[in-house]
Amino acid sequence: MRQVRRAAVKSVLNRLAKMLFCRRVRTSEGIVRIRLLGGLEVTSADGQPVRFATRKSALLFAALVLAGRRGHHRERLAEGFWPGRGDAQSRNSLRQALADIRRWFPAGGDAAISIEGDQETVALRAGPDEADIWLFERKLAESGTADLALAAELYRGDVLAGEVIPDGLDEWFSPHQVRYRQKALQLVERLSLALPDAGTMDEASCERLAERLLASDPTAEAAHRALMRIHAARGHEMRPGASSSPAEHC
């Protein structure tokens, strides 16, 4: 009977966790509108999916999100995203891409997301909860399991996972992919050690993160250890190296 109850509780928790995972995350400040973890998803102020005119515009937007307030030098952006075109043509391509981004996020006194800059630099201005990677970093800095569990839900996968990145632009994104993957591995270990009881929403978030990490890298030892701790807390054994169940996908 106890195992039946545990199975029922796990089923409910997994369904609720999946609902949170698949929807846009809502915080005290609003809805996360820029998502880079697990793929690029951007939502406009009126709730519509943003469709940039070109792939380069979308990747430029992602690069600005990753740079944060410090932004990038215009010259480096032009040379990096449009190499071999000559200074004038590459700068013009940068202006066109920025115009495409501004079309979705026009500047204004109450604009939550906008592009700012001068003749030398360009940066993205947005609230601290507008982008998943920013909120992910903030929640990692907290000590409560609820904050860590939200960070676990935010990590849907690698930075820009599934996006086609042209040759030559890897250097703009691969260091971030490695960095955030390592943070997620540290998170799953930390959260699994901090869980007070079995059968909680925080436990479900930890389990789902571990399974997502293993789906990406079956050799991720931190994820294996996390699942073993979860199963031990539930009172049943798990073979080392075995995932608890196939990862559920949205």
ZADO-1210 file (C-alpha; in nm, 4 decimals, padded with zeros to 6 digits):
<atoms>
<atom x="00.0000" y="00.0000" z="00.0000" code="MET" pos="1"/>
<atom x="00.2843" y="00.2374" z="00.0855" code="ARG" pos="2"/>
<atom x="00.4430" y="00.1814" z="-00.2562" code="GLN" pos="3"/>
<atom x="00.1089" y="00.2477" z="-00.4265" code="VAL" pos="4"/>
<atom x="00.0703" y="00.5768" z="-00.2403" code="ARG" pos="5"/>
<atom x="00.4262" y="00.6774" z="-00.3251" code="ARG" pos="6"/>
<atom x="00.3695" y="00.5970" z="-00.6912" code="ALA" pos="7"/>
<atom x="00.0504" y="00.8043" z="-00.6920" code="ALA" pos="8"/>
<atom x="00.2240" y="01.0984" z="-00.5237" code="VAL" pos="9"/>
<atom x="00.5131" y="01.0792" z="-00.7697" code="LYS" pos="10"/>
<atom x="00.2719" y="01.0743" z="-01.0632" code="SER" pos="11"/>
<atom x="00.0939" y="01.3874" z="-00.9401" code="VAL" pos="12"/>
<atom x="00.4203" y="01.5677" z="-00.8664" code="LEU" pos="13"/>
<atom x="00.5622" y="01.4832" z="-01.2066" code="ASN" pos="14"/>
<atom x="00.2493" y="01.6132" z="-01.3809" code="ARG" pos="15"/>
<atom x="00.2625" y="01.9385" z="-01.1858" code="LEU" pos="16"/>
<atom x="00.6353" y="01.9744" z="-01.2466" code="ALA" pos="17"/>
<atom x="00.5841" y="01.9123" z="-01.6169" code="LYS" pos="18"/>
<atom x="00.3185" y="02.1848" z="-01.6297" code="MET" pos="19"/>
<atom x="00.5632" y="02.4311" z="-01.4766" code="LEU" pos="20"/>
<atom x="00.8465" y="02.3114" z="-01.6971" code="PHE" pos="21"/>
<atom x="00.6495" y="02.3408" z="-02.0208" code="CYS" pos="22"/>
<atom x="00.4957" y="02.6807" z="-01.9507" code="ARG" pos="23"/>
<atom x="00.6647" y="03.0145" z="-01.9284" code="ARG" pos="24"/>
<atom x="00.7955" y="03.0580" z="-01.5753" code="VAL" pos="25"/>
<atom x="00.6112" y="03.3186" z="-01.3707" code="ARG" pos="26"/>
<atom x="00.7963" y="03.5038" z="-01.0956" code="THR" pos="27"/>
<atom x="00.7022" y="03.7802" z="-00.8544" code="SER" pos="28"/>
<atom x="00.8093" y="04.0296" z="-01.1216" code="GLU" pos="29"/>
<atom x="00.6183" y="03.8727" z="-01.4109" code="GLY" pos="30"/>
<atom x="00.6854" y="03.6140" z="-01.6804" code="ILE" pos="31"/>
<atom x="01.0286" y="03.5136" z="-01.8055" code="VAL" pos="32"/>
<atom x="01.0178" y="03.6307" z="-02.1662" code="ARG" pos="33"/>
<atom x="01.3672" y="03.5383" z="-02.2872" code="ILE" pos="34"/>
<atom x="01.4722" y="03.1748" z="-02.2718" code="ARG" pos="35"/>
<atom x="01.8117" y="03.0512" z="-02.3859" code="LEU" pos="36"/>
<atom x="01.8407" y="02.7348" z="-02.1770" code="LEU" pos="37"/>
<atom x="01.7216" y="02.4452" z="-02.3908" code="GLY" pos="38"/>
<atom x="01.6731" y="02.6581" z="-02.7018" code="GLY" pos="39"/>
<atom x="01.5915" y="03.0158" z="-02.7940" code="LEU" pos="40"/>
<atom x="01.2375" y="03.1285" z="-02.7101" code="GLU" pos="41"/>
<atom x="01.1449" y="03.4960" z="-02.6916" code="VAL" pos="42"/>
<atom x="00.8056" y="03.6479" z="-02.6145" code="THR" pos="43"/>
<atom x="00.6964" y="04.0010" z="-02.7029" code="SER" pos="44"/>
<atom x="00.5282" y="04.2435" z="-02.4635" code="ALA" pos="45"/>
<atom x="00.1842" y="04.1340" z="-02.5867" code="ASP" pos="46"/>
<atom x="00.2636" y="03.7670" z="-02.5301" code="GLY" pos="47"/>
<atom x="00.3361" y="03.6711" z="-02.8914" code="GLN" pos="48"/>
<atom x="00.6311" y="03.4512" z="-02.9943" code="PRO" pos="49"/>
<atom x="00.9080" y="03.6643" z="-03.1426" code="VAL" pos="50"/>
<atom x="01.0162" y="03.5623" z="-03.4923" code="ARG" pos="51"/>
<atom x="01.3294" y="03.7463" z="-03.5938" code="PHE" pos="52"/>
<atom x="01.3766" y="03.8084" z="-03.9657" code="ALA" pos="53"/>
<atom x="01.7035" y="03.6148" z="-03.9902" code="THR" pos="54"/>
<atom x="01.8962" y="03.3552" z="-03.7935" code="ARG" pos="55"/>
<atom x="02.1786" y="03.6062" z="-03.7490" code="LYS" pos="56"/>
<atom x="01.9365" y="03.8505" z="-03.5839" code="SER" pos="57"/>
<atom x="01.8216" y="03.5796" z="-03.3432" code="ALA" pos="58"/>
<atom x="02.1777" y="03.4788" z="-03.2562" code="LEU" pos="59"/>
<atom x="02.2798" y="03.8428" z="-03.2186" code="LEU" pos="60"/>
<atom x="01.9947" y="03.8870" z="-02.9712" code="PHE" pos="61"/>
<atom x="02.1149" y="03.5775" z="-02.7821" code="ALA" pos="62"/>
<atom x="02.4705" y="03.7138" z="-02.7725" code="ALA" pos="63"/>
<atom x="02.3428" y="04.0400" z="-02.6232" code="LEU" pos="64"/>
<atom x="02.1444" y="03.8503" z="-02.3594" code="VAL" pos="65"/>
<atom x="02.4532" y="03.6508" z="-02.2624" code="LEU" pos="66"/>
<atom x="02.6633" y="03.9680" z="-02.2442" code="ALA" pos="67"/>
<atom x="02.4201" y="04.1377" z="-02.0070" code="GLY" pos="68"/>
<atom x="02.4621" y="04.5033" z="-01.9211" code="ARG" pos="69"/>
<atom x="02.8242" y="04.5185" z="-02.0336" code="ARG" pos="70"/>
<atom x="02.7170" y="04.4592" z="-02.3940" code="GLY" pos="71"/>
<atom x="02.9526" y="04.4208" z="-02.6896" code="HIS" pos="72"/>
<atom x="03.1606" y="04.6519" z="-02.9041" code="HIS" pos="73"/>
<atom x="02.9900" y="04.7171" z="-03.2356" code="ARG" pos="74"/>
<atom x="03.3104" y="04.6530" z="-03.4274" code="GLU" pos="75"/>
<atom x="03.3536" y="04.3083" z="-03.2721" code="ARG" pos="76"/>
<atom x="02.9902" y="04.2178" z="-03.3414" code="LEU" pos="77"/>
<atom x="03.0160" y="04.3272" z="-03.7045" code="ALA" pos="78"/>
<atom x="03.3407" y="04.1383" z="-03.7627" code="GLU" pos="79"/>
<atom x="03.2292" y="03.8286" z="-03.5721" code="GLY" pos="80"/>
<atom x="02.8818" y="03.7872" z="-03.7199" code="PHE" pos="81"/>
<atom x="02.9569" y="03.9075" z="-04.0743" code="TRP" pos="82"/>
<atom x="03.3221" y="03.8257" z="-04.1419" code="PRO" pos="83"/>
<atom x="03.4809" y="03.8851" z="-04.4784" code="GLY" pos="84"/>
<atom x="03.2284" y="04.1447" z="-04.5937" code="ARG" pos="85"/>
<atom x="03.4355" y="04.4559" z="-04.5444" code="GLY" pos="86"/>
<atom x="03.3877" y="04.7153" z="-04.2728" code="ASP" pos="87"/>
<atom x="03.1082" y="04.9130" z="-04.4353" code="ALA" pos="88"/>
<atom x="02.8993" y="04.6118" z="-04.5338" code="GLN" pos="89"/>
<atom x="02.9412" y="04.4313" z="-04.2009" code="SER" pos="90"/>
<atom x="02.8442" y="04.7454" z="-04.0069" code="ARG" pos="91"/>
<atom x="02.5392" y="04.7845" z="-04.2280" code="ASN" pos="92"/>
<atom x="02.4406" y="04.4213" z="-04.1648" code="SER" pos="93"/>
<atom x="02.4731" y="04.4849" z="-03.7902" code="LEU" pos="94"/>
<atom x="02.2491" y="04.7917" z="-03.8150" code="ARG" pos="95"/>
<atom x="01.9866" y="04.5903" z="-04.0028" code="GLN" pos="96"/>
<atom x="01.9940" y="04.3108" z="-03.7444" code="ALA" pos="97"/>
<atom x="01.9614" y="04.5595" z="-03.4580" code="LEU" pos="98"/>
<atom x="01.6712" y="04.7253" z="-03.6400" code="ALA" pos="99"/>
<atom x="01.5026" y="04.3843" z="-03.6609" code="ASP" pos="100"/>
<atom x="01.5447" y="04.3372" z="-03.2847" code="ILE" pos="101"/>
<atom x="01.4192" y="04.6894" z="-03.2102" code="ARG" pos="102"/>
<atom x="01.1127" y="04.6216" z="-03.4221" code="ARG" pos="103"/>
<atom x="01.0071" y="04.3695" z="-03.1568" code="TRP" pos="104"/>
<atom x="01.1386" y="04.5692" z="-02.8616" code="PHE" pos="105"/>
<atom x="01.1060" y="04.9418" z="-02.9333" code="PRO" pos="106"/>
<atom x="01.2689" y="05.1838" z="-02.6933" code="ALA" pos="107"/>
<atom x="01.0473" y="05.3721" z="-02.4517" code="GLY" pos="108"/>
<atom x="01.0267" y="05.4936" z="-02.0962" code="GLY" pos="109"/>
<atom x="00.8303" y="05.1892" z="-01.9806" code="ASP" pos="110"/>
<atom x="00.9858" y="04.9323" z="-02.2165" code="ALA" pos="111"/>
<atom x="01.0813" y="04.6201" z="-02.0211" code="ALA" pos="112"/>
<atom x="01.3267" y="04.5089" z="-02.2904" code="ILE" pos="113"/>
<atom x="01.5172" y="04.7366" z="-02.5265" code="SER" pos="114"/>
<atom x="01.8466" y="04.7795" z="-02.7089" code="ILE" pos="115"/>
<atom x="02.0727" y="05.0604" z="-02.5925" code="GLU" pos="116"/>
<atom x="02.4106" y="05.1766" z="-02.7091" code="GLY" pos="117"/>
<atom x="02.6324" y="05.4448" z="-02.8515" code="ASP" pos="118"/>
<atom x="02.8702" y="05.4679" z="-03.1447" code="GLN" pos="119"/>
<atom x="03.1012" y="05.2066" z="-02.9907" code="GLU" pos="120"/>
<atom x="02.8906" y="04.9608" z="-02.7891" code="THR" pos="121"/>
<atom x="02.5464" y="04.8028" z="-02.7877" code="VAL" pos="122"/>
<atom x="02.3712" y="04.6256" z="-02.4992" code="ALA" pos="123"/>
<atom x="02.0378" y="04.4762" z="-02.4002" code="LEU" pos="124"/>
<atom x="01.8445" y="04.6528" z="-02.1258" code="ARG" pos="125"/>
<atom x="01.5935" y="04.4353" z="-01.9421" code="ALA" pos="126"/>
<atom x="01.4661" y="04.3560" z="-01.5950" code="GLY" pos="127"/>
<atom x="01.6489" y="04.0953" z="-01.3841" code="PRO" pos="128"/>
<atom x="01.3741" y="03.8356" z="-01.4298" code="ASP" pos="129"/>
<atom x="01.3234" y="03.8803" z="-01.8042" code="GLU" pos="130"/>
<atom x="01.5845" y="03.6203" z="-01.9077" code="ALA" pos="131"/>
<atom x="01.6052" y="03.2636" z="-01.7798" code="ASP" pos="132"/>
<atom x="01.9842" y="03.2664" z="-01.7501" code="ILE" pos="133"/>
<atom x="01.9742" y="03.5761" z="-01.5287" code="TRP" pos="134"/>
<atom x="01.7065" y="03.4296" z="-01.3035" code="LEU" pos="135"/>
<atom x="01.8923" y="03.0970" z="-01.3034" code="PHE" pos="136"/>
<atom x="02.2063" y="03.2707" z="-01.1744" code="GLU" pos="137"/>
<atom x="02.0137" y="03.4567" z="-00.9045" code="ARG" pos="138"/>
<atom x="01.8402" y="03.1440" z="-00.7787" code="LYS" pos="139"/>
<atom x="02.1715" y="02.9572" z="-00.7644" code="LEU" pos="140"/>
<atom x="02.2948" y="03.2268" z="-00.5262" code="ALA" pos="141"/>
<atom x="02.0098" y="03.1510" z="-00.2842" code="GLU" pos="142"/>
<atom x="02.0225" y="02.8806" z="-00.0183" code="SER" pos="143"/>
<atom x="01.6606" y="02.7628" z="00.0001" code="GLY" pos="144"/>
<atom x="01.5548" y="02.4419" z="-00.1711" code="THR" pos="145"/>
<atom x="01.2583" y="02.6202" z="-00.3339" code="ALA" pos="146"/>
<atom x="01.4974" y="02.8630" z="-00.5068" code="ASP" pos="147"/>
<atom x="01.7219" y="02.5787" z="-00.6180" code="LEU" pos="148"/>
<atom x="01.4205" y="02.3859" z="-00.7443" code="ALA" pos="149"/>
<atom x="01.3140" y="02.6846" z="-00.9572" code="LEU" pos="150"/>
<atom x="01.6670" y="02.7007" z="-01.0983" code="ALA" pos="151"/>
<atom x="01.6339" y="02.3306" z="-01.1806" code="ALA" pos="152"/>
<atom x="01.3103" y="02.3953" z="-01.3710" code="GLU" pos="153"/>
<atom x="01.4718" y="02.6817" z="-01.5602" code="LEU" pos="154"/>
<atom x="01.7493" y="02.4592" z="-01.6918" code="TYR" pos="155"/>
<atom x="01.5711" y="02.2958" z="-01.9853" code="ARG" pos="156"/>
<atom x="01.9010" y="02.2094" z="-02.1532" code="GLY" pos="157"/>
<atom x="02.2191" y="02.3616" z="-02.2948" code="ASP" pos="158"/>
<atom x="02.2333" y="02.7236" z="-02.4016" code="VAL" pos="159"/>
<atom x="02.0698" y="02.7442" z="-02.7468" code="LEU" pos="160"/>
<atom x="02.0227" y="02.3672" z="-02.7597" code="ALA" pos="161"/>
<atom x="01.8843" y="02.2630" z="-03.0974" code="GLY" pos="162"/>
<atom x="01.9672" y="02.5945" z="-03.2640" code="GLU" pos="163"/>
<atom x="02.1724" y="02.5874" z="-03.5841" code="VAL" pos="164"/>
<atom x="02.4821" y="02.7979" z="-03.5220" code="ILE" pos="165"/>
<atom x="02.6823" y="02.8819" z="-03.8367" code="PRO" pos="166"/>
<atom x="03.0532" y="02.8088" z="-03.8563" code="ASP" pos="167"/>
<atom x="03.2550" y="03.0850" z="-03.6984" code="GLY" pos="168"/>
<atom x="02.9976" y="03.1747" z="-03.4343" code="LEU" pos="169"/>
<atom x="03.0684" y="02.8793" z="-03.2040" code="ASP" pos="170"/>
<atom x="03.3174" y="03.0854" z="-03.0061" code="GLU" pos="171"/>
<atom x="03.0371" y="03.3231" z="-02.9111" code="TRP" pos="172"/>
<atom x="02.8258" y="03.0516" z="-02.7515" code="PHE" pos="173"/>
<atom x="03.0221" y="02.7333" z="-02.6727" code="SER" pos="174"/>
<atom x="03.1905" y="02.8788" z="-02.3597" code="PRO" pos="175"/>
<atom x="02.8467" y="02.9685" z="-02.2223" code="HIS" pos="176"/>
<atom x="02.7153" y="02.6214" z="-02.3034" code="GLN" pos="177"/>
<atom x="02.9982" y="02.4608" z="-02.1067" code="VAL" pos="178"/>
<atom x="02.9622" y="02.7070" z="-01.8196" code="ARG" pos="179"/>
<atom x="02.5894" y="02.6633" z="-01.7686" code="TYR" pos="180"/>
<atom x="02.6055" y="02.2856" z="-01.8114" code="ARG" pos="181"/>
<atom x="02.8614" y="02.2755" z="-01.5304" code="GLN" pos="182"/>
<atom x="02.6392" y="02.4956" z="-01.3160" code="LYS" pos="183"/>
<atom x="02.3474" y="02.2587" z="-01.3763" code="ALA" pos="184"/>
<atom x="02.5580" y="01.9598" z="-01.2697" code="LEU" pos="185"/>
<atom x="02.6581" y="02.1423" z="-00.9530" code="GLN" pos="186"/>
<atom x="02.2940" y="02.2350" z="-00.8968" code="LEU" pos="187"/>
<atom x="02.1572" y="01.8811" z="-00.9240" code="VAL" pos="188"/>
<atom x="02.4154" y="01.7612" z="-00.6715" code="GLU" pos="189"/>
<atom x="02.3472" y="02.0492" z="-00.4347" code="ARG" pos="190"/>
<atom x="01.9697" y="02.0174" z="-00.4554" code="LEU" pos="191"/>
<atom x="01.9696" y="01.6403" z="-00.4083" code="SER" pos="192"/>
<atom x="02.1749" y="01.6834" z="-00.0904" code="LEU" pos="193"/>
<atom x="01.9461" y="01.9585" z="00.0408" code="ALA" pos="194"/>
<atom x="01.6118" y="01.7788" z="-00.0050" code="LEU" pos="195"/>
<atom x="01.4557" y="01.7357" z="00.3419" code="PRO" pos="196"/>
<atom x="01.1885" y="01.4780" z="00.2581" code="ASP" pos="197"/>
<atom x="01.0801" y="01.2414" z="-00.0154" code="ALA" pos="198"/>
<atom x="00.7713" y="01.3101" z="-00.2227" code="GLY" pos="199"/>
<atom x="00.7988" y="01.6888" z="-00.2577" code="THR" pos="200"/>
<atom x="00.7783" y="01.9227" z="-00.5553" code="MET" pos="201"/>
<atom x="01.1424" y="02.0160" z="-00.4983" code="ASP" pos="202"/>
<atom x="01.2359" y="01.6489" z="-00.5229" code="GLU" pos="203"/>
<atom x="01.0410" y="01.6181" z="-00.8483" code="ALA" pos="204"/>
<atom x="01.2270" y="01.9195" z="-00.9887" code="SER" pos="205"/>
<atom x="01.5602" y="01.7661" z="-00.8909" code="CYS" pos="206"/>
<atom x="01.4684" y="01.4328" z="-01.0469" code="GLU" pos="207"/>
<atom x="01.3596" y="01.5918" z="-01.3723" code="ARG" pos="208"/>
<atom x="01.6799" y="01.7966" z="-01.3923" code="LEU" pos="209"/>
<atom x="01.8877" y="01.4832" z="-01.3352" code="ALA" pos="210"/>
<atom x="01.7010" y="01.3018" z="-01.6116" code="GLU" pos="211"/>
<atom x="01.7430" y="01.5927" z="-01.8532" code="ARG" pos="212"/>
<atom x="02.1158" y="01.6010" z="-01.7817" code="LEU" pos="213"/>
<atom x="02.1436" y="01.2257" z="-01.8359" code="LEU" pos="214"/>
<atom x="01.9478" y="01.2485" z="-02.1600" code="ALA" pos="215"/>
<atom x="02.2132" y="01.4924" z="-02.2819" code="SER" pos="216"/>
<atom x="02.5103" y="01.3094" z="-02.1280" code="ASP" pos="217"/>
<atom x="02.4561" y="00.9534" z="-01.9957" code="PRO" pos="218"/>
<atom x="02.7947" y="00.9707" z="-01.8193" code="THR" pos="219"/>
<atom x="02.7009" y="01.2674" z="-01.5963" code="ALA" pos="220"/>
<atom x="02.7981" y="01.1277" z="-01.2571" code="GLU" pos="221"/>
<atom x="02.6423" y="01.4108" z="-01.0568" code="ALA" pos="222"/>
<atom x="02.3036" y="01.3355" z="-01.2131" code="ALA" pos="223"/>
<atom x="02.3404" y="00.9630" z="-01.1408" code="HIS" pos="224"/>
<atom x="02.4259" y="01.0368" z="-00.7777" code="ARG" pos="225"/>
<atom x="02.1260" y="01.2674" z="-00.7453" code="ALA" pos="226"/>
<atom x="01.8878" y="00.9984" z="-00.8719" code="LEU" pos="227"/>
<atom x="02.0398" y="00.7424" z="-00.6374" code="MET" pos="228"/>
<atom x="01.9840" y="00.9756" z="-00.3402" code="ARG" pos="229"/>
<atom x="01.6240" y="01.0353" z="-00.4449" code="ILE" pos="230"/>
<atom x="01.5540" y="00.6651" z="-00.4779" code="HIS" pos="231"/>
<atom x="01.7239" y="00.5931" z="-00.1465" code="ALA" pos="232"/>
<atom x="01.5011" y="00.8528" z="00.0215" code="ALA" pos="233"/>
<atom x="01.1980" y="00.6808" z="-00.1293" code="ARG" pos="234"/>
<atom x="01.3083" y="00.3528" z="00.0193" code="GLY" pos="235"/>
<atom x="01.3981" y="00.1554" z="-00.2899" code="HIS" pos="236"/>
<atom x="01.7244" y="00.0746" z="-00.4579" code="GLU" pos="237"/>
<atom x="01.8571" y="00.1941" z="-00.7900" code="MET" pos="238"/>
<atom x="02.1361" y="00.0346" z="-00.9861" code="ARG" pos="239"/>
<atom x="02.4332" y="00.2669" z="-01.0365" code="PRO" pos="240"/>
<atom x="02.4254" y="00.4052" z="-01.3902" code="GLY" pos="241"/>
<atom x="02.0519" y="00.3469" z="-01.4393" code="ALA" pos="242"/>
<atom x="01.8045" y="00.6283" z="-01.4930" code="SER" pos="243"/>
<atom x="01.4854" y="00.6148" z="-01.2880" code="SER" pos="244"/>
<atom x="01.2595" y="00.6499" z="-01.5903" code="SER" pos="245"/>
<atom x="01.2658" y="00.7826" z="-01.9440" code="PRO" pos="246"/>
<atom x="01.2740" y="01.1594" z="-01.9414" code="ALA" pos="247"/>
<atom x="00.9395" y="01.3156" z="-02.0166" code="GLU" pos="248"/>
<atom x="00.9380" y="01.5712" z="-02.2927" code="HIS" pos="249"/>
<atom x="00.7014" y="01.8530" z="-02.3613" code="CYS" pos="250"/>
</atoms>
